[in-house]
Amino acid sequence: MLVKGGLSTGLRNTVLALCIVAVVLLAVNLVLVLPAYSTFKGRQPQPMVQLYEAEKGGLLRILPAETPRMVEAKTINVVGVGTAKGKPDRAILTFSVIARGETATEAYQDNAEKINSVIATLKEAGIAEEQMETVGYRLNPIYRHPKGEEPTIAGYECRSSLKVTLTSLEGVGEIIDRAVKAGANQVSSVSFTLSEEERERLKAEALSLAVKDAKGKAETIARAAGISLVGPKSISLTSTPTPIIYRKALAEAAPVPTPPQIIPPEELSVTVTVSVVYEFK
């Protein structure tokens, strides 16, 4: 009985010692974990995008990235207009030859003879072939409409139109007179315009004036509002087509003893419009 009681007392002491050790280890763990947990809990979440900074020894250290903020630019929208003027240096004439015949063959052959005569006459006047262009050709039947009967073909009409571009405005009336005498029986139009080179020169001049006009307007707005301009943010361009001045001649022309006097306009203008966005602070 004494031996048995001694064994029971030793077992109890062992169990008691193990419990004390377990309690001590739990207390140590709590002391170590709670401060770290509190620190982690108090941190603010960082953005997913991160930067890396090189440390000594070639190692990389992760840096929290700053969240980008969208800053809306302050802008002023203005429209500038520039106009440049120049004298026309091109004349465009359009002649038509109208021929009729009982048959289609007669109509187009008569038309061909007359238009070829006009072209030959203009070449003799010093106009190059590349300055002439056929811009229309039609061959149509002419109908007779008897009362109470079906329409019948009475003949055919052939019409061809020739456009002539003159590089000199001198003698425009004389050229018209020569073409009419050679067989042109209709002068559709006389117009004045600018050559490509002159048009581009005027466009560049008008563009410069338009940009200056837009800048002046923006500066006026800035002074009135008490702000400072940073500079243009964007520029868009709109150009007005070069005007063409038309002077219609007689619908049905006939040879006249003296050439008609054609007076070209003094000036043609090219207008350019720009839309400019200025940034200010």
Buried (B, 14 or more C-beta within 10 A) or exposed (E): EEEEEEEEEEEEEEEEEEEEEEEEEEEEEEEEEEEEEEEEEEEEEEEEEEEEEEEEEEEEEEEEEEEEEEEEEEBBEBBBBBBBEBEBBBBBBBBBBBBBBEEBEBBBBBBBEBBEBBBEBBEEBEBEEEBBEEEEEEBEEEEEEEEEEEEEEEBBBBBBBBBBBBEEBEBBBBBBBBBBBBBBBBBBBBBBBBBEEBBEBBBEBBBEBBBEBBBEBBBEBBEEEEEEBEEBBEBEEEBBEBBBEEBEBEEEBEEEEEBBEBEBEEEBBBBBBBBBBBBBE
